[in-house]
Amino acid sequence: MSLLRDHDLARAFDHACHTYDNLTSLNPGYRTDLLRSARRLRLPDDGAGLHLLDLGCGTGTSTRALLTAAPQARVTAVDASAGMLRRALSKPWPARVRFLHLTAEELATAGEGPFDAVFAAYLFRNVTDPDTVLETVRSVLRPGGRFAAHEYSLSGSRVHRALWTAVCQGLVIPAGTLTGDRALYRHLWRSVIAFDTAPEFAARLNRAGLTSVHVAPVAGWQTGIVHTFLARNGGSTTTGEGAQ
């Protein structure tokens, strides 16, 4: 299964940046689910005194969710696509939010952090080596710091896999074709099929040394297709699934 990777994927996102927000707005619950995942970090005191990382921020929708969940926090948001970052920067932000053009892999040597929490939305199925990125997350996250990944990661059920394929082939890929971004949205479909199931990704987090791993589904039509993965950089090693 051929997928876009690294510079090819960044270029595809660059090309799609002008229509990306419009297309994602057609997805019922897209922004609500991001906010739910950000709130599942349960950051104290509205984030006062905390430095948060939005890893793979895109056009800033995930950044907005993180800032809504922790309105007093300082947020550093990074992405590999210059085009997506330009769209993010065109939006109004408080001074405590800043954006950097970095890949997830480059963050390890960029001198950023440490961070009190890391939020990564729709990132891990798009990177060439998820384990290396998880090592980076651990290296920039304070001991005991909180981690949340909001990701397309199928439950493992044939029903959810079939639903995802039907939605992509019937709606997502045709819409992307109209904007000239068919390759990106075919990648979206294929990358989800090829990526870890939710139990597999939870196990990957544990193997990476993250602890207190918990898996929570989102609501609506994406139940069983999108999950929140929560963990700590240190602590006890437990897994589970259920709404928070």
N, C-alpha and C positions, 0 to 999 in steps of 0.2 A: 504494500500500500504506500504510494508515493505521497510524501508530506512536504510542505514548505518548511525550511529550517533557516535559522540564523539570518544572514543578510537578505536572502530571498524573502523570508517572512517579514522582515522589517520593511522591505520595499513594498510588499503587498499592503501592509498596514499604512505606509506613507500614502499610497495611491488611494486607499479607501477612506482616509481620515475625514474628508469633507462630507461624506454621507453616512459615516459610521453611527453617529448619534441618532440620526433619523431612523436608520434601520433597527437599531437596538430598541428604540422607543416603541416599535411595533410588537415587541415581545411582552405579553402581559406579565407583570410582576418583575421585570428585569431590575428596575431600580429598587423596588421594595425588597427583593431578595438580597441584593447587595447590602442594603442597610441592615437587614436582619442579621446577615453574617457579621457585619462590622460590630453590631451591638452584642453579638454572642461572645466577643472578646471580653465583655464585662469590665471595661476599663473604669477605675474608680475616679470619683470627684470630677466628672466631665473631662477627664484627661489632664487636669491641671498638673503642671510640672513634668509631663511625660513627653518623650520624643518618639514619634511613631514613623514607621516606614511603610509606604504604599509601593509594593514591589510589582512592577508591571502595570502602571497607572493608566495607560491608554489616554483617552481624551479627558480624564479626570472624573469620570462618574464614580469610580471606586474611591477616589480621593474625597469627593463630596460626601459619600456615605460614611467614610471614616471620620471626617470632620463633624458630621452631624451626630455620630455616636459619641464623639469626644471633642466637644466644641472648644475646650480650653487647651487642647494639646498642640504641640509643635509637630508638623508633618513634613517629612521629606518624601517626595514622590519621584520615582524613576521609571524610565521606559526606554526600550531600544529603538523605537520609531520616532524619528524627528518630526514627522508629519503629525502623529498623534499628540506629541508634546506641544506643537504649535497650536493645535486646537484646544488643548487643556489651558495653555497660557492665555488664550484669547478670552477666557472666562474670568469673572471677578473672584479674587481670593484675598483672604486676610494676609497680613505681612508674615504671619508665622507658618505659612505654607510656601514651600519652594519645590521647584521641579528640576531634575537633572537628566541629561541624556546619557544613560548608561545601560548596558545589558545587565541582566541578573548576575552573570558570571564576573563582570568587571567590578561589581560592587565590593567584592572581597578585598581588592587592593586599592580602592578609591579613597580610603581614609575616612569613610563615613561611619557614623554610629559612635558608641553602641546605642541600640534602640531598646525601648521598653516593650514594644510590641511590633510585630510584622504582620501586615495584611497583604495577601497575594490573591488577586482575583483573575481567574481565567489565564493563569500563567503556566502552570507546570506541564500541561499537555503540549505546550508550544515550545518547550526548551529541548535541546538535544540530549542533555544529560540531567534528568531531575535530581539524581543523587548528589551531583556536584553543586547544584543550586541549593539543595537542602543543607549541605555543608556550609555554604556561604551564609544562609539564614542563621545557622547556629553560631557562626563566627561573629556576626554583627548584632546578635540578640543577647541582651544581658542575661546572666544566670537567673533562672526563674521567670524570664520574660515570656510574654504570651504570643502565640502564633495562630493565625487563622488563614486558611486557604478556602476560597470560594471557587468551586471548580465543577466543570462538566466532567462527571465521573459516574458512569452508569452503575446501577445497583447490582448488575449481573443477571437480572431477569431478561428473558427473551422479549417480553412485552415491552419493557422500557427501551431496549435496543431497537425494536421495530418501530416504536413511536418516534424515537429520535430520527431514524432514517426517513420515515414518512414526512415529518415536519421539514426536514432539510430538503428533500427532493421535491416536495410539493410547494414550499413557501420560501425557505431561506435561500437556496441556490438560485431559483428564478429571480428573486428580488435582487440578489447580488449580481446576477447577470445583467440586469437592467442598468446598474450603475457602473458596469465595466469591471467588476471585481469577482467574477465567477471563480477564479483560481483560489482566492482567499476563502470564499464560503464553501467551496468543495473541501478545502483544507479543514475548515471548521468541522464539517460532517465527519471526515475521515479521521481527524485527530481524536475525536471523542470515542469513536469505535476502537481505535488502536490503543487508547490510553488505559491505565489501570482502572479496574472496577473500584468502587468505594472501599470494599474490604482490602483490596490489594494496595491502594494508596495509603490507607491507615497503617497497614503493615510496613510499608516503605518509610513512613514517618517514624515508626518505632525503631526500625533498623538504623535510621539516621541518627538516633540518639535523642530524639524528641520524646517527651514523656506526657503522661496524662492525656493520651490521644483519645479524642471523642469525635464521633461522626454524627452529624445532624442533617436530616433532609430539609429541603426547602418546601414551600407549599405550592399548591396549584398544579398546573399541567407538567411542571418540571420535577415533581416529586419522583424520585428514582433516577433522575437524569442529572440534576445538580445537587451537590452536597456542600455543607460547611464542614471543614476539618479543623478541629481545635487541638492545640497542644501547648506544652510548656518546654522551655529550655532548662530542664532539670525537674526533679520531683518523682512521683510514683508513676509506674507504667500500667495504665489501664485503658481499655478500649470499650466502646459501646456505641449504640445507635439509638437516637430518639430526639424529639424536639426539645429545644431549650427556650 
